[in-house]
């Protein structure tokens, strides 16, 4: 669970709702036509811009920013070195017993390819292709969120213009001015909140998560290929430490 994302969301929405409540109650900030313009319009242009399967999967990908926790590169290096020691002592087939305790499907697939006796280059090609497709799926999710962040304020402006037109067309009827002003102002508010408190922050966090995962996948590929090549565990450790910032390299030794 990503505590930073949860705390940030609660802080942002909490302060905004507190300001709304202090001004006479949140009820005055709810307008169904305004919500329809912003959310319905944004959803419509996303459907025009992206395939349905990508739209359907974007929330699942976005939720990874909250629920999915990657293992640390340090832990992966230690696990790879452990597997390398086992393979040198008992052979590659001894790694099969370890697969039952592996909860990372990518790592498990790589080890299984090694156990099955595929050539080193084949193992590398398959794993790099798998890692690339994972990165592409995350990139597609980020693009959708970026687009939502751009479109929501635009539809807020559309709602503002609609509300102003309604208000100006009914200046002779004071009872219509309030409704027109509500649509004009609240759609801008909804668009700004959707973009700046949801879509854009999640897109940024998703990009960071995708890069972290890509780095971890590269580390796994290098480690698994090194195990299959029969390299010494100490050499594998030194090679994989290059994926770490200098401040964490001593952690591996410790």
C-alpha positions in Angstrom: 0.0 0.0 0.0 1.4 3.4 -1.0 0.9 5.6 2.1 2.1 8.7 0.3 -0.6 8.6 -2.4 -3.3 7.9 0.2 -2.1 10.7 2.5 -1.8 13.1 -0.4 -5.3 12.3 -1.6 -6.8 12.7 1.8 -5.0 16.0 2.4 -6.0 17.5 -0.9 -9.6 16.6 -0.9 -9.9 17.2 2.9 -8.7 20.8 2.6 -11.0 21.5 -0.3 -14.1 20.0 1.3 -13.3 21.8 4.5 -13.3 25.1 2.6 -16.6 24.2 1.0 -18.2 23.3 4.3 -17.0 26.5 5.9 -18.7 28.5 3.2 -22.2 27.4 4.1 -22.2 23.6 3.4 -21.1 21.2 0.6 -24.6 21.0 -0.8 -24.3 24.3 -2.5 -21.3 22.9 -4.5 -23.2 20.0 -6.0 -24.8 20.6 -9.4 -25.8 17.5 -11.5 -25.6 19.2 -15.0 -22.1 20.5 -14.2 -21.0 17.0 -13.1 -22.4 15.6 -16.4 -20.6 18.1 -18.5 -17.2 17.5 -16.9 -17.3 13.7 -16.3 -19.5 12.8 -19.2 -17.6 15.0 -21.6 -14.2 13.8 -20.4 -15.3 10.1 -20.7 -16.6 10.7 -24.2 -13.4 12.2 -25.6 -11.4 9.4 -23.9 -13.6 6.9 -25.7 -13.0 8.7 -29.0 -9.2 8.8 -28.4 -8.4 5.4 -27.0 -9.5 1.8 -27.7 -12.2 0.4 -25.3 -9.9 -2.3 -23.8 -7.4 0.4 -22.7 -10.1 2.5 -21.2 -11.5 -0.5 -19.3 -8.0 -1.4 -17.9 -6.9 2.1 -16.9 -8.4 2.1 -13.5 -6.8 -1.3 -12.7 -3.5 0.1 -13.7 -4.0 3.3 -11.8 -4.9 1.4 -8.6 -1.4 -0.1 -8.8 -0.2 3.3 -7.5 -2.1 2.5 -4.3 -2.0 -1.2 -3.8 0.9 -2.7 -5.7 4.3 -2.7 -3.9 7.4 -3.8 -5.8 10.1 -5.7 -4.0 13.3 -3.6 -3.4 16.2 -4.0 -5.8 18.4 -4.9 -2.7 16.1 -7.8 -1.9 16.1 -9.0 -5.5 19.9 -9.0 -5.6 20.1 -11.0 -2.5 17.6 -13.5 -3.8 19.4 -13.8 -7.1 22.8 -14.4 -5.3 21.1 -17.1 -3.2 19.8 -18.8 -6.3 23.2 -18.6 -7.9 24.8 -20.3 -4.9 22.2 -23.0 -5.0 22.6 -23.5 -8.8 26.4 -23.8 -8.4 26.1 -26.4 -5.6 23.3 -28.5 -6.9 22.7 -27.6 -10.5 20.0 -25.5 -12.2 17.3 -28.1 -11.6 17.6 -27.5 -7.9 15.9 -24.1 -8.5 12.6 -25.7 -9.3 11.9 -26.3 -5.6 12.3 -22.5 -5.0 9.6 -21.6 -7.5 6.8 -22.4 -5.1 7.8 -19.6 -2.8 8.2 -17.0 -5.6 5.2 -14.6 -5.8 6.6 -12.5 -8.7 5.3 -14.0 -12.0 8.0 -12.3 -14.1 10.9 -13.7 -12.0 9.2 -17.1 -11.8 8.9 -17.3 -15.5 12.5 -16.4 -16.0 13.7 -19.1 -13.6 11.4 -21.7 -15.3 12.9 -20.9 -18.7 16.3 -21.5 -17.2 15.2 -24.8 -15.7 13.6 -25.9 -19.0 17.0 -25.5 -20.7 16.4 -22.7 -23.1 19.5 -21.0 -24.5 20.7 -17.9 -22.8 19.8 -15.5 -25.6 16.3 -17.0 -25.9 15.8 -16.5 -22.2 17.0 -12.9 -22.4 14.8 -12.2 -25.5 11.6 -13.6 -23.9 12.1 -11.8 -20.6 13.0 -8.5 -22.3 10.0 -8.7 -24.5 7.8 -9.4 -21.5 9.3 -6.5 -19.6 8.8 -4.2 -22.6 5.1 -5.1 -22.9 4.5 -4.4 -19.2 6.1 -1.0 -19.6 4.0 -0.3 -22.7 0.8 -1.2 -20.8 1.7 1.3 -18.0 2.6 3.9 -20.5 -0.8 3.5 -22.2 -2.5 4.0 -18.8 -0.4 7.2 -18.2 -1.4 8.6 -21.5 -5.1 8.1 -20.7 -4.7 9.8 -17.4 -2.7 12.7 -19.0 -5.5 13.1 -21.5 -8.1 13.1 -18.8 -6.1 15.8 -17.0 -6.1 17.9 -20.1 -9.7 17.4 -21.1 -11.4 17.9 -17.7 -10.5 21.6 -17.4 -11.5 22.1 -21.0 -15.0 20.7 -20.4 -15.1 22.9 -17.2 -14.6 25.8 -19.5 -17.3 24.5 -21.9 -19.7 24.3 -18.9 -18.7 27.8 -17.9 -19.6 29.1 -21.4 -22.9 27.3 -21.4 -23.8 28.7 -18.0 -22.9 32.3 -19.1 -25.0 31.9 -22.2 -27.9 30.7 -20.2 -27.5 33.6 -17.7 -27.1 36.3 -20.4 -30.1 34.9 -22.3 -32.3 35.2 -19.2 -31.3 38.5 -17.6 -34.9 39.6 -17.6 -35.7 36.6 -15.4 -33.8 36.8 -12.1 -34.7 33.3 -11.1 -32.6 31.9 -14.0 -29.5 33.8 -13.2 -28.5 31.7 -10.2 -28.8 28.4 -12.1 -26.7 29.8 -15.0 -24.0 31.1 -12.6 -23.9 27.7 -10.8 -23.3 25.8 -14.0 -20.7 28.5 -15.1 -18.6 28.3 -11.9 -19.1 24.7 -10.7 -18.1 23.1 -14.0 -14.8 25.1 -13.8 -14.3 23.9 -10.3 -15.1 20.2 -11.1 -12.7 20.3 -14.1 -9.9 21.8 -12.1 -10.4 19.3 -9.2 -10.6 16.3 -11.6 -7.4 17.3 -13.4 -5.3 18.5 -10.5 -6.5 16.3 -7.7 -6.9 13.0 -9.6 -5.7 12.5 -13.2 -2.4 14.4 -13.3 -1.1 13.2 -9.9 -2.0 9.6 -10.6 -0.4 9.9 -14.1 2.8 11.2 -12.5 2.9 8.4 -9.8 2.2 5.8 -12.5 5.1 7.0 -14.5 7.4 6.7 -11.5 6.1 3.2 -10.7 6.6 2.1 -14.3 10.2 3.3 -14.3 10.9 1.6 -11.0 9.4 -1.7 -12.3 11.4 -1.4 -15.5 14.6 -1.0 -13.6 13.7 -4.0 -11.4 12.9 -6.1 -14.5 16.2 -5.3 -16.1 18.0 -6.3 -12.9 16.1 -9.6 -12.8 16.9 -10.3 -16.5 20.7 -9.7 -15.9 20.6 -11.8 -12.8 18.8 -14.8 -14.2 20.9 -14.8 -17.4 24.0 -14.7 -15.2 22.8 -17.7 -13.2 22.2 -19.6 -16.4 25.6 -18.7 -17.6 27.2 -20.2 -14.5 28.8 -16.9 -13.3 30.2 -16.8 -9.8 27.7 -15.5 -7.2 30.1 -12.8 -6.0 30.6 -11.6 -9.6 26.8 -11.6 -10.1 26.4 -9.5 -6.9 29.0 -6.9 -8.1 27.4 -6.7 -11.5 23.9 -6.2 -10.1 25.0 -3.6 -7.6 25.4 -1.2 -10.5 21.6 -1.0 -10.6 21.7 0.6 -7.1 22.5 4.1 -6.0 25.8 4.3 -4.1 24.0 4.8 -0.8 22.3 1.4 -1.1 25.3 -0.7 -2.3 26.6 -1.1 1.2 23.3 -2.6 2.2 23.8 -5.5 -0.1 27.2 -6.2 1.5 25.7 -5.9 5.0 
